[in-house]
Amino acid sequence: MPSTAAIGLSQTNLASRPAFSASDSLSTASAQLLRAKLSSEPEIRPDVVARGRALAADPSYPSATIIGAVASKIVLSSDPSDDLS
């Protein structure tokens, strides 16, 4: 392993690194709370199913404006197969 001098580091550079702080840590408490909340919800939500059925039965949904906006976004989006990276 090369010495610190060989790779251009001095002991003063190494010592000047900021100390570990609490902001450097990762807390999964939020993720655990989210998982607990999601697990308490029913897998099938009758209110959402009812709304979906109502929208599916509505001949004016989605509106011509929404269809035009979505079509425009599709046409104006870049083709992923053109990406040469």
Jmol script that loads the backbone (N, CA, C; Angstrom):
load data "model"
ATOM      1  N   MET A   1       0.853  -1.168   0.000  1.00  0.00           N
ATOM      2  CA  MET A   1       0.000   0.000   0.000  1.00  0.00           C
ATOM      3  C   MET A   1       0.903   1.235   0.000  1.00  0.00           C
ATOM      4  N   PRO A   2       0.617   2.241  -0.837  1.00  0.00           N
ATOM      5  CA  PRO A   2       1.469   3.422  -0.892  1.00  0.00           C
ATOM      6  C   PRO A   2       1.319   4.269   0.356  1.00  0.00           C
ATOM      7  N   SER A   3       2.389   4.955   0.691  1.00  0.00           N
ATOM      8  CA  SER A   3       2.319   5.849   1.842  1.00  0.00           C
ATOM      9  C   SER A   3       1.507   7.075   1.470  1.00  0.00           C
ATOM     10  N   THR A   4       1.098   7.841   2.484  1.00  0.00           N
ATOM     11  CA  THR A   4       0.316   9.051   2.211  1.00  0.00           C
ATOM     12  C   THR A   4       1.119  10.048   1.408  1.00  0.00           C
ATOM     13  N   ALA A   5       2.440  10.080   1.595  1.00  0.00           N
ATOM     14  CA  ALA A   5       3.281  10.999   0.832  1.00  0.00           C
ATOM     15  C   ALA A   5       3.304  10.606  -0.634  1.00  0.00           C
ATOM     16  N   ALA A   6       3.280   9.307  -0.909  1.00  0.00           N
ATOM     17  CA  ALA A   6       3.354   8.831  -2.281  1.00  0.00           C
ATOM     18  C   ALA A   6       2.098   9.195  -3.074  1.00  0.00           C
ATOM     19  N   ILE A   7       0.970   9.340  -2.408  1.00  0.00           N
ATOM     20  CA  ILE A   7      -0.251   9.682  -3.146  1.00  0.00           C
ATOM     21  C   ILE A   7      -0.652  11.133  -2.937  1.00  0.00           C
ATOM     22  N   GLY A   8       0.245  11.933  -2.383  1.00  0.00           N
ATOM     23  CA  GLY A   8       0.022  13.361  -2.271  1.00  0.00           C
ATOM     24  C   GLY A   8      -0.841  13.796  -1.098  1.00  0.00           C
ATOM     25  N   LEU A   9      -0.955  12.989  -0.079  1.00  0.00           N
ATOM     26  CA  LEU A   9      -1.729  13.364   1.097  1.00  0.00           C
ATOM     27  C   LEU A   9      -0.792  13.642   2.248  1.00  0.00           C
ATOM     28  N   SER A  10      -1.098  14.609   3.008  1.00  0.00           N
ATOM     29  CA  SER A  10      -0.297  14.855   4.206  1.00  0.00           C
ATOM     30  C   SER A  10      -1.149  14.539   5.421  1.00  0.00           C
ATOM     31  N   GLN A  11      -0.525  14.386   6.545  1.00  0.00           N
ATOM     32  CA  GLN A  11      -1.262  14.106   7.771  1.00  0.00           C
ATOM     33  C   GLN A  11      -2.198  15.252   8.121  1.00  0.00           C
ATOM     34  N   THR A  12      -1.839  16.492   7.774  1.00  0.00           N
ATOM     35  CA  THR A  12      -2.721  17.620   8.083  1.00  0.00           C
ATOM     36  C   THR A  12      -3.994  17.554   7.257  1.00  0.00           C
ATOM     37  N   ASN A  13      -3.910  17.105   6.012  1.00  0.00           N
ATOM     38  CA  ASN A  13      -5.117  16.946   5.191  1.00  0.00           C
ATOM     39  C   ASN A  13      -6.035  15.883   5.772  1.00  0.00           C
ATOM     40  N   LEU A  14      -5.445  14.804   6.230  1.00  0.00           N
ATOM     41  CA  LEU A  14      -6.244  13.724   6.795  1.00  0.00           C
ATOM     42  C   LEU A  14      -6.919  14.166   8.089  1.00  0.00           C
ATOM     43  N   ALA A  15      -6.213  14.952   8.893  1.00  0.00           N
ATOM     44  CA  ALA A  15      -6.752  15.374  10.174  1.00  0.00           C
ATOM     45  C   ALA A  15      -7.825  16.446  10.025  1.00  0.00           C
ATOM     46  N   SER A  16      -7.867  17.134   8.894  1.00  0.00           N
ATOM     47  CA  SER A  16      -8.821  18.226   8.739  1.00  0.00           C
ATOM     48  C   SER A  16     -10.199  17.765   8.253  1.00  0.00           C
ATOM     49  N   ARG A  17     -10.384  16.465   8.093  1.00  0.00           N
ATOM     50  CA  ARG A  17     -11.709  15.964   7.716  1.00  0.00           C
ATOM     51  C   ARG A  17     -12.706  16.283   8.808  1.00  0.00           C
ATOM     52  N   PRO A  18     -13.909  16.691   8.439  1.00  0.00           N
ATOM     53  CA  PRO A  18     -14.907  16.984   9.471  1.00  0.00           C
ATOM     54  C   PRO A  18     -15.267  15.719  10.244  1.00  0.00           C
ATOM     55  N   ALA A  19     -15.565  15.901  11.486  1.00  0.00           N
ATOM     56  CA  ALA A  19     -15.944  14.774  12.340  1.00  0.00           C
ATOM     57  C   ALA A  19     -17.329  14.281  11.945  1.00  0.00           C
ATOM     58  N   PHE A  20     -17.610  13.043  12.271  1.00  0.00           N
ATOM     59  CA  PHE A  20     -18.918  12.453  12.033  1.00  0.00           C
ATOM     60  C   PHE A  20     -19.977  13.269  12.766  1.00  0.00           C
ATOM     61  N   SER A  21     -21.072  13.516  12.101  1.00  0.00           N
ATOM     62  CA  SER A  21     -22.163  14.239  12.757  1.00  0.00           C
ATOM     63  C   SER A  21     -23.458  13.452  12.615  1.00  0.00           C
ATOM     64  N   ALA A  22     -24.454  13.820  13.377  1.00  0.00           N
ATOM     65  CA  ALA A  22     -25.743  13.122  13.340  1.00  0.00           C
ATOM     66  C   ALA A  22     -26.393  13.235  11.970  1.00  0.00           C
ATOM     67  N   SER A  23     -26.105  14.311  11.235  1.00  0.00           N
ATOM     68  CA  SER A  23     -26.706  14.466   9.909  1.00  0.00           C
ATOM     69  C   SER A  23     -26.133  13.468   8.902  1.00  0.00           C
ATOM     70  N   ASP A  24     -25.039  12.810   9.251  1.00  0.00           N
ATOM     71  CA  ASP A  24     -24.447  11.803   8.380  1.00  0.00           C
ATOM     72  C   ASP A  24     -25.090  10.431   8.541  1.00  0.00           C
ATOM     73  N   SER A  25     -26.012  10.301   9.462  1.00  0.00           N
ATOM     74  CA  SER A  25     -26.600   8.989   9.709  1.00  0.00           C
ATOM     75  C   SER A  25     -27.923   8.847   8.956  1.00  0.00           C
ATOM     76  N   LEU A  26     -28.363   7.637   8.825  1.00  0.00           N
ATOM     77  CA  LEU A  26     -29.594   7.313   8.117  1.00  0.00           C
ATOM     78  C   LEU A  26     -30.597   6.759   9.113  1.00  0.00           C
ATOM     79  N   SER A  27     -31.771   7.334   9.119  1.00  0.00           N
ATOM     80  CA  SER A  27     -32.824   6.842   9.998  1.00  0.00           C
ATOM     81  C   SER A  27     -33.889   6.165   9.152  1.00  0.00           C
ATOM     82  N   THR A  28     -34.259   4.973   9.548  1.00  0.00           N
ATOM     83  CA  THR A  28     -35.301   4.252   8.821  1.00  0.00           C
ATOM     84  C   THR A  28     -36.638   4.311   9.552  1.00  0.00           C
ATOM     85  N   ALA A  29     -36.743   5.172  10.547  1.00  0.00           N
ATOM     86  CA  ALA A  29     -37.980   5.274  11.322  1.00  0.00           C
ATOM     87  C   ALA A  29     -39.152   5.659  10.428  1.00  0.00           C
ATOM     88  N   SER A  30     -38.940   6.595   9.519  1.00  0.00           N
ATOM     89  CA  SER A  30     -40.023   7.022   8.622  1.00  0.00           C
ATOM     90  C   SER A  30     -40.472   5.872   7.734  1.00  0.00           C
ATOM     91  N   ALA A  31     -39.509   5.118   7.219  1.00  0.00           N
ATOM     92  CA  ALA A  31     -39.845   3.988   6.362  1.00  0.00           C
ATOM     93  C   ALA A  31     -40.605   2.932   7.151  1.00  0.00           C
ATOM     94  N   GLN A  32     -40.218   2.714   8.393  1.00  0.00           N
ATOM     95  CA  GLN A  32     -40.913   1.728   9.225  1.00  0.00           C
ATOM     96  C   GLN A  32     -42.348   2.173   9.508  1.00  0.00           C
ATOM     97  N   LEU A  33     -42.536   3.467   9.751  1.00  0.00           N
ATOM     98  CA  LEU A  33     -43.885   3.978   9.985  1.00  0.00           C
ATOM     99  C   LEU A  33     -44.742   3.830   8.731  1.00  0.00           C
ATOM    100  N   LEU A  34     -44.161   4.110   7.574  1.00  0.00           N
ATOM    101  CA  LEU A  34     -44.882   3.961   6.311  1.00  0.00           C
ATOM    102  C   LEU A  34     -45.275   2.509   6.072  1.00  0.00           C
ATOM    103  N   ARG A  35     -44.336   1.595   6.302  1.00  0.00           N
ATOM    104  CA  ARG A  35     -44.652   0.169   6.133  1.00  0.00           C
ATOM    105  C   ARG A  35     -45.782  -0.258   7.065  1.00  0.00           C
ATOM    106  N   ALA A  36     -45.752   0.211   8.299  1.00  0.00           N
ATOM    107  CA  ALA A  36     -46.795  -0.143   9.263  1.00  0.00           C
ATOM    108  C   ALA A  36     -48.153   0.390   8.807  1.00  0.00           C
ATOM    109  N   LYS A  37     -48.173   1.626   8.321  1.00  0.00           N
ATOM    110  CA  LYS A  37     -49.422   2.218   7.849  1.00  0.00           C
ATOM    111  C   LYS A  37     -49.947   1.468   6.624  1.00  0.00           C
ATOM    112  N   LEU A  38     -49.052   1.161   5.690  1.00  0.00           N
ATOM    113  CA  LEU A  38     -49.471   0.437   4.485  1.00  0.00           C
ATOM    114  C   LEU A  38     -49.980  -0.961   4.819  1.00  0.00           C
ATOM    115  N   SER A  39     -49.353  -1.618   5.772  1.00  0.00           N
ATOM    116  CA  SER A  39     -49.790  -2.971   6.120  1.00  0.00           C
ATOM    117  C   SER A  39     -51.141  -2.957   6.836  1.00  0.00           C
ATOM    118  N   SER A  40     -51.513  -1.818   7.421  1.00  0.00           N
ATOM    119  CA  SER A  40     -52.812  -1.738   8.095  1.00  0.00           C
ATOM    120  C   SER A  40     -53.946  -1.396   7.129  1.00  0.00           C
ATOM    121  N   GLU A  41     -53.598  -0.965   5.913  1.00  0.00           N
ATOM    122  CA  GLU A  41     -54.617  -0.636   4.910  1.00  0.00           C
ATOM    123  C   GLU A  41     -55.058  -1.915   4.198  1.00  0.00           C
ATOM    124  N   PRO A  42     -56.320  -1.983   3.800  1.00  0.00           N
ATOM    125  CA  PRO A  42     -56.768  -3.166   3.051  1.00  0.00           C
ATOM    126  C   PRO A  42     -56.118  -3.191   1.664  1.00  0.00           C
ATOM    127  N   GLU A  43     -55.889  -4.401   1.141  1.00  0.00           N
ATOM    128  CA  GLU A  43     -55.274  -4.530  -0.169  1.00  0.00           C
ATOM    129  C   GLU A  43     -56.189  -3.986  -1.258  1.00  0.00           C
ATOM    130  N   ILE A  44     -57.478  -4.228  -1.121  1.00  0.00           N
ATOM    131  CA  ILE A  44     -58.467  -3.727  -2.071  1.00  0.00           C
ATOM    132  C   ILE A  44     -59.293  -2.666  -1.361  1.00  0.00           C
ATOM    133  N   ARG A  45     -59.295  -1.467  -1.931  1.00  0.00           N
ATOM    134  CA  ARG A  45     -60.022  -0.362  -1.326  1.00  0.00           C
ATOM    135  C   ARG A  45     -61.318  -0.146  -2.087  1.00  0.00           C
ATOM    136  N   PRO A  46     -62.455  -0.481  -1.486  1.00  0.00           N
ATOM    137  CA  PRO A  46     -63.743  -0.394  -2.181  1.00  0.00           C
ATOM    138  C   PRO A  46     -64.056   1.003  -2.727  1.00  0.00           C
ATOM    139  N   ASP A  47     -63.651   2.063  -2.023  1.00  0.00           N
ATOM    140  CA  ASP A  47     -63.925   3.411  -2.510  1.00  0.00           C
ATOM    141  C   ASP A  47     -63.177   3.702  -3.806  1.00  0.00           C
ATOM    142  N   VAL A  48     -61.951   3.195  -3.930  1.00  0.00           N
ATOM    143  CA  VAL A  48     -61.170   3.409  -5.141  1.00  0.00           C
ATOM    144  C   VAL A  48     -61.725   2.556  -6.282  1.00  0.00           C
ATOM    145  N   VAL A  49     -62.149   1.347  -5.985  1.00  0.00           N
ATOM    146  CA  VAL A  49     -62.761   0.481  -6.994  1.00  0.00           C
ATOM    147  C   VAL A  49     -64.043   1.129  -7.516  1.00  0.00           C
ATOM    148  N   ALA A  50     -64.864   1.675  -6.624  1.00  0.00           N
ATOM    149  CA  ALA A  50     -66.112   2.334  -7.037  1.00  0.00           C
ATOM    150  C   ALA A  50     -65.829   3.532  -7.932  1.00  0.00           C
ATOM    151  N   ARG A  51     -64.800   4.312  -7.582  1.00  0.00           N
ATOM    152  CA  ARG A  51     -64.441   5.475  -8.423  1.00  0.00           C
ATOM    153  C   ARG A  51     -63.968   5.021  -9.786  1.00  0.00           C
ATOM    154  N   GLY A  52     -63.175   3.971  -9.852  1.00  0.00           N
ATOM    155  CA  GLY A  52     -62.708   3.437 -11.129  1.00  0.00           C
ATOM    156  C   GLY A  52     -63.859   2.944 -11.992  1.00  0.00           C
ATOM    157  N   ARG A  53     -64.815   2.270 -11.378  1.00  0.00           N
ATOM    158  CA  ARG A  53     -65.992   1.803 -12.129  1.00  0.00           C
ATOM    159  C   ARG A  53     -66.797   2.977 -12.668  1.00  0.00           C
ATOM    160  N   ALA A  54     -66.963   4.010 -11.849  1.00  0.00           N
ATOM    161  CA  ALA A  54     -67.710   5.191 -12.285  1.00  0.00           C
ATOM    162  C   ALA A  54     -67.005   5.878 -13.459  1.00  0.00           C
ATOM    163  N   LEU A  55     -65.699   6.001 -13.373  1.00  0.00           N
ATOM    164  CA  LEU A  55     -64.958   6.626 -14.473  1.00  0.00           C
ATOM    165  C   LEU A  55     -65.005   5.770 -15.731  1.00  0.00           C
ATOM    166  N   ALA A  56     -64.921   4.452 -15.586  1.00  0.00           N
ATOM    167  CA  ALA A  56     -64.972   3.562 -16.742  1.00  0.00           C
ATOM    168  C   ALA A  56     -66.328   3.620 -17.426  1.00  0.00           C
ATOM    169  N   ALA A  57     -67.391   3.867 -16.663  1.00  0.00           N
ATOM    170  CA  ALA A  57     -68.740   3.931 -17.228  1.00  0.00           C
ATOM    171  C   ALA A  57     -69.046   5.294 -17.849  1.00  0.00           C
ATOM    172  N   ASP A  58     -68.238   6.299 -17.551  1.00  0.00           N
ATOM    173  CA  ASP A  58     -68.461   7.656 -18.048  1.00  0.00           C
ATOM    174  C   ASP A  58     -67.890   7.791 -19.458  1.00  0.00           C
ATOM    175  N   PRO A  59     -68.755   7.955 -20.484  1.00  0.00           N
ATOM    176  CA  PRO A  59     -68.250   8.028 -21.860  1.00  0.00           C
ATOM    177  C   PRO A  59     -67.421   9.291 -22.136  1.00  0.00           C
ATOM    178  N   SER A  60     -67.530  10.292 -21.285  1.00  0.00           N
ATOM    179  CA  SER A  60     -66.758  11.519 -21.514  1.00  0.00           C
ATOM    180  C   SER A  60     -65.435  11.529 -20.750  1.00  0.00           C
ATOM    181  N   TYR A  61     -65.082  10.406 -20.120  1.00  0.00           N
ATOM    182  CA  TYR A  61     -63.827  10.330 -19.392  1.00  0.00           C
ATOM    183  C   TYR A  61     -62.865   9.429 -20.133  1.00  0.00           C
ATOM    184  N   PRO A  62     -61.683   9.773 -20.347  1.00  0.00           N
ATOM    185  CA  PRO A  62     -61.103  11.085 -20.093  1.00  0.00           C
ATOM    186  C   PRO A  62     -61.564  12.070 -21.157  1.00  0.00           C
ATOM    187  N   SER A  63     -61.504  13.333 -20.822  1.00  0.00           N
ATOM    188  CA  SER A  63     -61.968  14.366 -21.751  1.00  0.00           C
ATOM    189  C   SER A  63     -61.017  14.475 -22.941  1.00  0.00           C
ATOM    190  N   ALA A  64     -61.515  15.103 -23.999  1.00  0.00           N
ATOM    191  CA  ALA A  64     -60.685  15.313 -25.186  1.00  0.00           C
ATOM    192  C   ALA A  64     -59.460  16.150 -24.843  1.00  0.00           C
ATOM    193  N   THR A  65     -59.598  17.060 -23.899  1.00  0.00           N
ATOM    194  CA  THR A  65     -58.465  17.890 -23.478  1.00  0.00           C
ATOM    195  C   THR A  65     -57.371  17.039 -22.850  1.00  0.00           C
ATOM    196  N   ILE A  66     -57.765  16.120 -21.976  1.00  0.00           N
ATOM    197  CA  ILE A  66     -56.787  15.242 -21.326  1.00  0.00           C
ATOM    198  C   ILE A  66     -56.128  14.329 -22.353  1.00  0.00           C
ATOM    199  N   ILE A  67     -56.910  13.764 -23.253  1.00  0.00           N
ATOM    200  CA  ILE A  67     -56.350  12.885 -24.291  1.00  0.00           C
ATOM    201  C   ILE A  67     -55.363  13.657 -25.160  1.00  0.00           C
ATOM    202  N   GLY A  68     -55.722  14.886 -25.541  1.00  0.00           N
ATOM    203  CA  GLY A  68     -54.826  15.712 -26.350  1.00  0.00           C
ATOM    204  C   GLY A  68     -53.536  16.037 -25.618  1.00  0.00           C
ATOM    205  N   ALA A  69     -53.631  16.337 -24.327  1.00  0.00           N
ATOM    206  CA  ALA A  69     -52.439  16.667 -23.540  1.00  0.00           C
ATOM    207  C   ALA A  69     -51.517  15.457 -23.419  1.00  0.00           C
ATOM    208  N   VAL A  70     -52.080  14.291 -23.168  1.00  0.00           N
ATOM    209  CA  VAL A  70     -51.265  13.076 -23.056  1.00  0.00           C
ATOM    210  C   VAL A  70     -50.637  12.731 -24.407  1.00  0.00           C
ATOM    211  N   ALA A  71     -51.424  12.832 -25.485  1.00  0.00           N
ATOM    212  CA  ALA A  71     -50.896  12.548 -26.824  1.00  0.00           C
ATOM    213  C   ALA A  71     -49.754  13.492 -27.170  1.00  0.00           C
ATOM    214  N   SER A  72     -49.894  14.759 -26.811  1.00  0.00           N
ATOM    215  CA  SER A  72     -48.844  15.741 -27.086  1.00  0.00           C
ATOM    216  C   SER A  72     -47.566  15.385 -26.335  1.00  0.00           C
ATOM    217  N   LYS A  73     -47.695  14.995 -25.085  1.00  0.00           N
ATOM    218  CA  LYS A  73     -46.513  14.614 -24.296  1.00  0.00           C
ATOM    219  C   LYS A  73     -45.825  13.393 -24.901  1.00  0.00           C
ATOM    220  N   ILE A  74     -46.609  12.451 -25.397  1.00  0.00           N
ATOM    221  CA  ILE A  74     -46.026  11.246 -26.006  1.00  0.00           C
ATOM    222  C   ILE A  74     -45.276  11.613 -27.275  1.00  0.00           C
ATOM    223  N   VAL A  75     -45.891  12.432 -28.115  1.00  0.00           N
ATOM    224  CA  VAL A  75     -45.274  12.812 -29.383  1.00  0.00           C
ATOM    225  C   VAL A  75     -44.007  13.633 -29.155  1.00  0.00           C
ATOM    226  N   LEU A  76     -44.017  14.506 -28.161  1.00  0.00           N
ATOM    227  CA  LEU A  76     -42.877  15.377 -27.914  1.00  0.00           C
ATOM    228  C   LEU A  76     -41.762  14.726 -27.091  1.00  0.00           C
ATOM    229  N   SER A  77     -42.023  13.562 -26.525  1.00  0.00           N
ATOM    230  CA  SER A  77     -40.990  12.911 -25.704  1.00  0.00           C
ATOM    231  C   SER A  77     -39.929  12.298 -26.598  1.00  0.00           C
ATOM    232  N   SER A  78     -38.717  12.174 -26.040  1.00  0.00           N
ATOM    233  CA  SER A  78     -37.621  11.587 -26.817  1.00  0.00           C
ATOM    234  C   SER A  78     -37.803  10.075 -26.898  1.00  0.00           C
ATOM    235  N   ASP A  79     -37.300   9.526 -27.953  1.00  0.00           N
ATOM    236  CA  ASP A  79     -37.368   8.084 -28.178  1.00  0.00           C
ATOM    237  C   ASP A  79     -36.206   7.440 -27.428  1.00  0.00           C
ATOM    238  N   PRO A  80     -36.463   6.564 -26.440  1.00  0.00           N
ATOM    239  CA  PRO A  80     -35.365   5.957 -25.676  1.00  0.00           C
ATOM    240  C   PRO A  80     -34.413   5.147 -26.537  1.00  0.00           C
ATOM    241  N   SER A  81     -34.870   4.646 -27.689  1.00  0.00           N
ATOM    242  CA  SER A  81     -33.977   3.862 -28.542  1.00  0.00           C
ATOM    243  C   SER A  81     -32.963   4.749 -29.267  1.00  0.00           C
ATOM    244  N   ASP A  82     -33.198   6.082 -29.251  1.00  0.00           N
ATOM    245  CA  ASP A  82     -32.244   7.011 -29.855  1.00  0.00           C
ATOM    246  C   ASP A  82     -31.102   7.356 -28.916  1.00  0.00           C
ATOM    247  N   ASP A  83     -31.185   6.959 -27.661  1.00  0.00           N
ATOM    248  CA  ASP A  83     -30.154   7.272 -26.688  1.00  0.00           C
ATOM    249  C   ASP A  83     -28.916   6.419 -26.945  1.00  0.00           C
ATOM    250  N   LEU A  84     -27.821   7.071 -27.272  1.00  0.00           N
ATOM    251  CA  LEU A  84     -26.600   6.361 -27.614  1.00  0.00           C
ATOM    252  C   LEU A  84     -25.648   6.198 -26.446  1.00  0.00           C
ATOM    253  N   SER A  85     -26.058   6.632 -25.251  1.00  0.00           N
ATOM    254  CA  SER A  85     -25.154   6.550 -24.107  1.00  0.00           C
ATOM    255  C   SER A  85     -25.047   5.163 -23.554  1.00  0.00           C
TER     256      SER A  85
END
end "model"
wireframe off; spacefill off
backbone 0.3
color backbone group
